[in-house]
Each structure stands twice: as C-alpha cells, then as structure tokens.
Amino acid sequence: MTATAIAAAESPDVAGPRTSVRSTLAVSLLAALVPALVGLAFLGRYGWDRDELYFLEASHHLAFGYVDFPPLTALVGWAVVGVFGTSLDALRLTTMVIGLTSVAFVALSARELGGGLRAQALAALAWATAPIALGAASIFHPTWLDLGAETATLYLVLVAVTRPMPRLWPAVGVMAGIGLEAKYTIATLLLALVAGLALTPQRRVLRTRGPWIAAGIAFVLLLPNIAWEIHHGWPSAAFAHSQRAQTADDTPPPAYVADAVVFLAACAALAVIGGVWMWRRPPLRAFAWAALLVVVGFGLEQGRGYYPLPAMIVCVAAGAVALERWRPAIRWRRRAVLGALVAFQLLVIAVAAQVVVPIRSTTGMIDSGVWSVSFFKDEIGWPEMVAQTARAWRSLPAAERTHAAILAQNYGEAGALARFGPSLGLPQPLSGHLSWQYWRPARLPQRTVLTVGYDPGTLRGMCTSYRRLATIENPYNLDNEERGRIIAVCRLPQPLGDIWHSRIASDNL
C-alpha cells in the first residue's frame, strides 16, 4: 500500500465523537511501560556520562542561563538532588518520565484526529518501542525535557486549531516557554507551525489574538534567560556556532536522514503516511507543513538526526489513523502493511537497541564495537581518571598544594573531579570550559596548577614550564575522548586569575 492510496481514503470526522480521554491515557500508560521497564532493567549500567556530570554541577550553581543549555535542566537536577541526593538513577528516571509523556501525546493526537482505540494503540506502541523512547532512561539530559515540551506544545496547538478551542492558546504559550527553557530547538518547531499556518487555509488563525498571546507568554517566560545572555555577552551564540561546526562533521546529510529513520523505526513510515494523509485535508495541512519544515530546517542547519523527531508526533498519529480508516479492496493488504511495519520495527530494535540501551555488559559493549556508534564511551573511566589525578595531586609537596589548583580542560573532566574528587581529598576543580568558566572564586592567585586533559601544545603556550605526571587511562583500554590525555603540573607566568579570560575561558564546544 502506498501513502497516496492511504491519503485517498475516507477522511475521519475530526470533530466527531471521540473515545474517552481515560481510555486513551490507559492505552498510553500500557505502551509507555515497555520503554520504562527496559530502562529500569539496565539503569545506570556503565556509570555517569560526561554531560550528566556537567548538569549535576550546574544544579549546584543555579542561574537563569548557561553557555550551552537553558536553565530548566539544572533546575530539575537541583530538585532531584534535593529530594533523593546525588543519585544517577533518580536523575535518569526523572527525565525518563518527562520524556515518556510523549507517548501519551502521540495517542492523544491520534484521538484528536478521529482515531479509535486501535489507531491510538498503534501510534502509542510504535512510538514507545522506537529507539527514541527506548533510550529515555539511558541519560539525564535536556533531550527528554525537550521531547516532553515539544510534543505537549504540538498537541495543544492541534486541539486549539482543529476544534477550534481558542482558550488553549495561553496553555500553548506556557508550554512553549517551558520548552524554550529546556532546549532552544523548540524554536524551530514554533516557527515551522507559524509558517505552516500561514501557508494553508488555517492562516485565519494567525489573524486571531490566540497565537500572539501564546507568543507573548512564551517570550515573558524566556526573558530571564535573555537577560542572562545579555549580561554575559551572548555566550550561547558562540557555542552554537562551534557546535554547528562539529555536528556538520559528525552528521552529514545522509547520516542525518539515516539517524532520524533509525531513531523512529516504523514511526518513520507512519509519519510519511500521516503527512500525506494530512496534506490531502486542508484543515490539517499546516501540521504536515510544520513537520516537513522542521526536518528540512535542521537538515540545512546540519543538526543531529534526533533534533526534528518531536515534531513528528502528529504525523505519526495521522499515519495510525489513516491505517485504521483504510479500507482496501483486498482485506489481507492491511494485515500485510501492519506486518511489514511490525517487522521493520523489530529489525530496527534488534540493531539499534544496544546503541541506545546499555543491554550489553561493559566488556561486551566494548568488544562488540558498540561504543564507537553510541554515547556510552563517555560513561567509561571517570572514577579511574579521578584516582589518577588524586595520585598526581598527592605527589606534589604539601606546601605547594596549599597554593595550587586543579584545572580541567573540559567540562567532563571537571564534572568527574567534582563528583568523585572530594572522597579522595581533592579540592574543588576549576575549568574554563563552557559554563564552568563562571563557577570559580573571585580571586585566583595560583601560579601552580595541576592540569587535567590539556595537550602538550597548549601547555607549552600556557606555562613557563610543565611536567607530565600521568597519562589518562581506563581499565578497558577504551579509546574515548579522555584516554591518552595527560595530567601535568604547570607553572604559570602570571596568577591564574590574570590569564583566565584570555587563555582559560572558552564558549566553544
């Protein structure tokens, strides 16, 4: 069956009778149990990720902004640590629950489009078992906050526009504002929605007050972050430029498309079917436009393959509704299509699950080569690196340690030293990388620093002299970003504070 054939099927009565919300949420909860149970089974298997260590430290330095992420992640981390202590499991479970609310929003979207329980269950289960949802417990990260906020915003806009229900626009503004404080990528979806409405008969919605009230509320919620950016000289803009350069190298256009399909699995097919189905129905065409513009926009911006995925939920829901409403002349065709979707989903899960879920043992993950195509390599070796640093620190004369500092090259090393260092007698580390540049004492008189992670070339330009004390290694000989870097004692030509802004602080990834 082709997407065109499905699009030609009988249009559902979007405004007609719907199943109860309770039934939809029950279906969603059952579907969400799949990724939740998978996540619980392998929670925290390899340890802290470098980003998690960074966000943990940010939770101890609450602010209205950070160089490379808005403040919501740090606020969530602060709340979790306040209730549960420094628990990796609690942090991951919190953002997992927030991310998996997307399962409910995809089912609710199917309901809103006129789909029955079968369509809602298909949409929810396809989304819940796609790699994007299966990996929700793998890392404490803004990605899951963004997933929850974007899918909630998109669903609210769908209801506000199609019923119509103007009184929902303030809620759209609140959710969009929360999303902007979680991850700036939601701005692409918001612009795409405005463009989608402007390009379709639904443009009349833009002539009402509702969308602009929503925009005003979102802007007000973002104002503290904007004030922080202005006060600090817009560091996030410099970071975004450096990040774009790296993602362009990591994710060329073919990889961008392939990654998106792998993360979505069968939902990719449902999204195509649903996009065509909505395109053929003028009241829904704006949402097909929005999804297309988001995919193209992040592709042109050379973003990562998972960036546009939250914008796909209405298309995925529409695809499930189209299949439910399809009445092929030959009955087995529908079963064949559903069978093909299930087979594709299972195939992708079999290949990709080990990349997004720590299914394998640490040695199994390394021996199989999975580490080279996943972020798990950034969870290996942090306690060992800190132990090496502690031995190097103790090798310095006690009198010298009194007037010295530990300086980490990047945020991962600094986060690990902050997390594991105190139990080994290490002082609070310093780093100029990203937001760490602001988390330092006002005075830095030290002229001796124990550097962690700096390369010899940088040390030659920064120090009057330096001496290598150790080479960073991990017990698995895994070639991650830290292995092979050096720990050295460095004599500075000036006090550390005098060279901080010129030689140490950096907004670049």
C-alpha positions in Angstrom: 0.0 0.0 0.0 1.3 3.4 -0.9 1.0 6.6 1.1 -1.1 8.1 -1.8 -3.6 5.3 -1.5 -4.0 5.9 2.2 -4.3 9.6 1.7 -7.2 9.0 -0.7 -9.1 7.0 2.0 -12.2 8.4 3.6 -11.5 11.4 5.8 -12.2 10.9 9.5 -14.6 13.2 11.2 -12.1 15.1 13.4 -14.8 17.0 15.2 -17.0 13.9 15.7 -17.3 11.5 18.7 -14.1 10.5 20.4 -13.1 7.8 22.7 -12.8 8.9 26.4 -9.6 10.5 27.5 -9.3 7.9 30.2 -9.2 5.1 27.6 -6.5 7.0 25.6 -4.4 7.6 28.7 -4.8 3.9 29.7 -3.5 2.8 26.3 -0.6 5.3 26.6 0.4 4.1 30.0 0.4 0.4 28.9 2.6 1.4 25.8 4.9 3.5 27.9 5.5 0.6 30.3 7.6 -1.0 27.6 10.4 1.6 27.5 10.1 2.2 31.2 10.7 -1.4 32.1 13.5 -1.7 29.6 15.1 1.4 31.1 14.7 0.1 34.7 16.3 -3.2 33.7 19.6 -1.6 32.6 19.5 1.7 34.6 23.0 3.2 35.2 24.9 0.1 33.9 28.0 1.9 32.7 28.0 4.9 35.0 27.9 8.7 34.7 28.0 10.3 31.3 30.2 13.4 30.8 27.0 15.5 30.2 25.4 14.2 33.3 28.4 15.2 35.4 28.1 18.7 33.9 24.4 19.0 34.6 24.9 17.7 38.1 27.4 20.5 38.8 25.1 23.0 37.1 22.4 22.0 39.7 24.8 23.3 42.4 25.1 26.7 40.5 21.5 27.7 39.7 21.3 30.6 37.3 19.0 32.0 34.6 21.2 30.6 31.9 24.2 28.6 30.9 26.5 28.7 27.9 25.2 25.7 26.1 21.8 25.0 27.6 18.8 26.9 29.1 18.2 26.7 32.9 15.5 24.1 33.2 17.8 21.1 33.2 19.8 22.5 36.1 16.6 23.3 38.0 15.3 19.8 37.6 18.7 18.4 38.7 18.6 20.7 41.8 15.1 19.4 42.7 16.1 15.8 42.2 19.3 16.1 44.2 17.4 18.0 47.0 14.9 15.1 47.3 16.9 12.0 46.5 20.5 13.1 47.0 23.2 12.7 44.3 21.5 9.7 42.6 22.2 8.9 39.0 19.2 6.6 39.0 16.9 9.3 40.3 18.1 11.8 37.8 17.7 9.5 34.8 14.3 8.3 35.9 13.0 11.8 36.3 13.8 12.9 32.7 12.7 9.4 31.5 9.2 10.0 32.9 9.1 13.5 31.4 10.2 12.2 28.0 7.8 9.3 28.0 4.8 11.7 28.4 5.3 12.0 24.6 3.7 8.5 24.3 0.5 10.0 25.8 0.6 13.0 23.4 1.0 10.9 20.3 -2.0 8.8 21.4 -4.0 11.9 22.3 -3.1 13.3 18.9 -4.5 10.2 17.2 -7.7 10.6 19.3 -7.9 14.3 18.2 -7.6 13.3 14.6 -10.6 11.0 14.9 -8.8 7.7 15.5 -10.3 5.0 17.6 -8.5 2.9 20.3 -6.8 0.8 17.6 -5.2 3.8 16.0 -4.3 5.3 19.4 -2.7 2.0 20.5 -0.8 1.6 17.2 0.6 5.2 17.4 1.4 4.8 21.1 3.1 1.4 20.8 5.0 2.3 17.7 6.4 5.5 19.4 7.0 3.8 22.7 9.1 1.0 21.1 11.0 3.2 18.8 14.7 3.7 19.8 14.0 7.4 20.6 11.7 6.2 23.5 13.6 3.0 24.4 16.7 5.1 25.3 14.8 7.5 27.5 16.3 6.1 30.7 19.9 6.0 29.3 20.9 9.5 30.2 19.8 12.5 32.3 19.6 15.1 29.5 17.7 18.1 28.1 16.7 16.0 25.2 13.9 14.3 27.2 12.7 17.6 28.7 12.6 18.9 25.1 10.7 15.8 23.9 8.0 16.2 26.5 7.7 20.0 26.0 7.6 19.9 22.2 5.1 17.0 22.0 2.8 18.7 24.5 3.0 22.0 22.7 2.3 20.4 19.3 -0.7 18.5 20.7 -2.2 21.7 22.3 -1.8 23.6 19.0 -3.5 20.7 17.2 -6.5 21.0 19.6 -6.6 24.8 19.6 -6.6 24.9 15.8 -8.7 22.0 14.7 -11.6 22.0 17.1 -11.1 25.1 17.4 -10.5 25.8 21.1 -9.1 29.4 21.4 -8.9 29.2 25.2 -6.0 26.7 24.9 -3.6 29.3 23.5 -2.4 30.6 26.9 -1.5 26.9 27.7 0.4 26.7 24.4 2.4 29.8 25.5 3.2 28.3 28.9 4.3 25.0 27.4 6.3 26.7 24.6 8.0 28.9 27.2 8.9 25.9 29.3 10.2 24.2 26.2 12.5 27.2 25.4 13.9 26.9 28.9 14.6 23.2 28.3 16.2 23.4 24.9 16.3 26.1 22.2 15.5 23.6 19.5 11.7 24.0 20.1 12.0 27.5 18.5 12.4 25.7 15.1 9.1 23.9 15.7 7.3 27.1 16.7 8.5 28.9 13.6 7.5 26.0 11.5 4.0 26.0 13.0 3.6 29.7 12.2 4.8 29.1 8.6 2.6 26.0 8.2 -0.5 28.0 9.3 0.5 30.9 7.0 0.8 28.6 4.0 -2.6 27.0 4.4 -6.3 27.9 4.8 -5.7 27.9 8.5 -3.9 31.2 8.1 -7.0 32.8 9.5 -5.9 31.5 12.9 -3.0 33.9 12.8 -5.4 36.8 12.5 -6.8 36.0 15.9 -5.3 37.0 19.2 -4.7 33.5 20.5 -1.3 32.6 18.8 0.1 36.0 19.6 -1.0 35.8 23.3 0.8 32.4 23.3 3.9 34.0 21.8 3.9 36.8 24.3 3.6 34.3 27.2 6.5 32.2 25.9 8.6 35.4 25.4 7.9 36.5 29.0 9.0 33.1 30.3 12.2 33.3 28.3 13.0 36.9 29.5 15.2 35.9 32.5 17.3 33.7 30.2 17.6 36.5 27.6 18.7 38.9 30.4 21.4 36.4 31.4 22.6 36.1 27.8 22.8 39.9 27.5 24.7 40.2 30.8 27.2 37.6 29.8 27.7 38.8 26.2 25.5 36.1 24.4 27.9 33.1 25.0 25.3 30.7 23.7 25.6 32.2 20.2 29.3 31.5 20.2 28.7 28.0 21.5 26.0 27.3 18.8 28.5 28.3 16.1 31.1 25.8 17.4 28.5 23.1 17.9 27.2 23.5 14.3 30.7 23.0 13.0 31.1 19.8 14.9 27.7 18.4 14.0 28.4 19.2 10.4 31.4 16.9 10.6 29.6 14.2 12.7 26.3 14.2 10.8 26.5 14.8 7.0 23.1 14.8 5.2 22.9 11.1 4.6 23.7 10.3 8.2 21.2 12.9 9.3 18.4 11.1 7.4 19.6 7.6 8.4 19.8 8.6 12.1 16.3 10.0 12.0 14.9 6.9 10.4 16.7 4.6 12.9 15.5 6.6 15.9 11.9 6.5 14.6 11.9 2.9 13.2 8.3 2.2 12.0 7.2 5.6 13.1 9.1 7.0 10.1 6.8 5.1 7.8 3.8 6.2 9.8 5.0 9.8 9.6 5.2 9.7 5.8 1.8 8.1 5.5 0.3 10.6 8.0 2.0 13.6 6.4 0.5 12.7 3.0 -2.9 12.0 4.6 -2.9 15.4 6.3 -1.7 17.1 3.2 -4.9 15.9 1.4 -7.0 17.5 4.1 -6.8 21.3 4.2 -7.7 21.7 7.9 -4.7 19.6 8.8 -2.2 20.6 6.1 -0.5 23.1 8.4 0.8 20.2 10.6 2.2 18.4 7.6 4.0 21.6 6.5 5.3 22.1 10.1 6.8 18.6 10.2 8.4 19.0 6.8 9.9 22.4 7.6 11.4 21.2 10.9 13.1 18.2 9.1 14.4 20.5 6.3 15.3 23.2 8.7 17.5 21.1 11.0 18.9 19.4 7.9 20.0 22.8 6.5 21.4 23.8 9.9 23.3 20.5 9.9 21.8 19.3 13.2 21.7 15.9 14.6 19.2 13.3 13.4 17.2 13.3 16.6 16.5 17.0 16.6 13.4 17.0 14.4 11.8 13.9 15.9 9.5 15.5 18.5 7.8 17.4 15.6 6.8 14.1 14.1 4.1 13.1 16.6 1.1 14.5 14.8 2.3 12.8 11.5 2.8 9.5 13.3 -0.7 9.8 14.9 -2.2 10.7 11.5 -0.5 7.6 9.9 -2.1 5.4 12.5 -5.5 6.9 11.9 -5.1 6.6 8.1 -4.3 2.9 8.5 -7.3 2.4 10.8 -9.6 4.1 8.3 -8.1 2.4 5.2 -10.5 0.0 3.6 -8.5 -1.9 0.9 -10.3 -3.9 -1.7 -8.4 -7.0 -0.7 -8.5 -7.4 3.1 -5.1 -9.1 3.5 -3.4 -6.0 2.3 -4.0 -4.2 5.6 -2.6 -7.1 7.5 0.4 -7.2 5.2 1.1 -3.5 5.8 0.8 -3.9 9.6 3.0 -7.0 9.4 5.6 -5.0 7.4 5.6 -2.2 10.0 6.0 -4.7 12.9 8.8 -6.5 11.1 10.6 -3.2 10.4 10.2 -2.1 14.0 11.6 -5.4 15.3 14.5 -5.2 12.9 15.5 -1.7 13.9 15.1 -2.5 17.6 17.3 -5.6 17.2 20.0 -3.4 15.6 19.7 -0.2 17.4 18.6 -1.2 20.9 22.1 -1.9 22.0 23.2 1.6 20.9 20.5 3.4 23.0 20.1 1.0 25.9 23.1 -0.5 27.9 21.9 -4.0 27.2 25.4 -5.5 26.9 27.9 -5.8 29.7 30.7 -3.2 29.7 33.2 -5.6 28.2 30.5 -6.9 25.7 29.8 -3.4 24.6 33.5 -2.7 24.1 34.3 -6.0 22.4 31.3 -5.7 20.0 32.3 -2.2 18.9 29.0 -0.7 20.0 30.9 2.1 21.9 32.0 3.6 18.6 28.5 4.4 17.4 26.9 5.3 20.8 27.5 7.8 23.6 28.4 5.0 26.1 32.1 5.7 25.6 31.5 8.9 27.5 30.5 6.9 30.6 33.6 4.9 30.9 36.7 5.7 33.1 35.7 8.7 35.2 36.5 7.2 38.6 39.8 5.9 37.3 40.7 9.3 35.9 39.9 11.0 39.2 42.0 8.4 41.0 45.0 9.1 38.7 44.5 12.8 39.4 44.5 12.2 43.1 47.8 10.3 42.9 49.3 13.1 40.9 48.0 15.7 43.3 49.5 13.9 46.3 52.8 13.6 44.5 53.2 17.4 44.8 54.8 18.8 48.0 52.2 19.6 50.7 53.4 23.3 50.8 52.9 23.5 47.0 49.4 22.0 47.1 48.4 24.7 49.6 48.8 27.4 46.9 47.9 25.3 43.8 44.7 24.5 42.0 43.4 21.7 39.8 42.5 22.9 36.3 40.5 20.6 34.0 40.5 21.2 30.2 36.8 20.3 29.6 33.5 20.1 31.4 33.5 16.3 31.5 36.8 16.1 33.4 35.8 19.0 35.7 32.4 17.3 36.5 34.1 14.0 37.3 36.6 15.7 39.6 33.8 17.5 41.3 31.7 14.3 41.7 34.4 11.8 42.7 37.3 14.0 43.9 36.2 15.0 47.4 36.2 11.4 48.7 39.9 11.3 47.6 40.9 14.5 49.2 40.9 16.7 46.1 39.9 20.3 46.2 37.0 21.7 44.1 38.3 21.7 40.5 38.4 24.7 38.1 37.7 24.8 34.4 37.2 27.5 31.8 35.1 25.3 29.6 31.6 26.5 28.8 29.6 27.3 32.0 32.4 26.1 34.2 34.2 29.4 33.5 31.7 31.1 35.8 31.9 28.6 38.7 35.1 29.9 40.3 36.3 32.0 43.2 36.5 35.8 42.6 40.3 35.6 43.2 42.6 33.1 41.6 46.1 33.9 42.8 47.6 30.5 42.0 50.6 30.3 39.8 50.9 26.5 40.0 48.1 24.3 38.6 47.7 20.6 38.2 46.2 20.4 34.7 44.0 17.5 33.6 43.4 16.9 29.9 45.4 19.7 28.4 47.5 18.7 25.4 51.3 19.4 25.4 50.9 22.1 22.7 48.5 24.1 24.8 50.7 23.6 27.9 53.7 24.9 26.1 51.9 28.1 25.3 50.2 28.5 28.7 53.0 27.5 31.2 56.5 28.7 31.7 57.3 25.1 32.3 55.3 21.9 32.8 56.0 18.3 33.8 53.9 15.3 32.8 52.8 13.3 35.8 50.4 10.7 34.3 48.7 9.7 31.1 44.9 9.1 31.5 43.9 5.5 31.0 40.8 3.4 31.7 40.7 -0.3 32.8 39.2 -1.3 29.4 41.7 0.5 27.2 38.7 2.1 25.5 39.7 4.9 23.1 37.3 7.5 24.3 37.9 11.3 24.4 39.9 11.2 27.6 42.3 8.2 27.1 45.8 9.4 26.2 45.4 12.9 27.6 47.9 14.0 30.2 47.9 15.1 33.8 50.7 17.6 34.4 51.9 20.2 36.9 52.1 23.6 35.2 54.0 26.8 36.4 52.1 29.9 35.2 53.8 33.1 34.2 51.0 35.1 35.9 48.4 34.4 38.5 45.6 32.2 37.2 43.0 34.9 37.5 45.1 37.3 35.3 45.0 34.9 32.3 41.6 33.4 32.9 39.6 35.3 30.3 42.4 35.3 27.7 43.8 31.8 28.0 41.4 29.6 30.0 37.7 30.6 29.5 36.0 29.3 26.3 32.5 29.2 24.9 33.4 26.7 22.2 32.4 23.1 22.3 
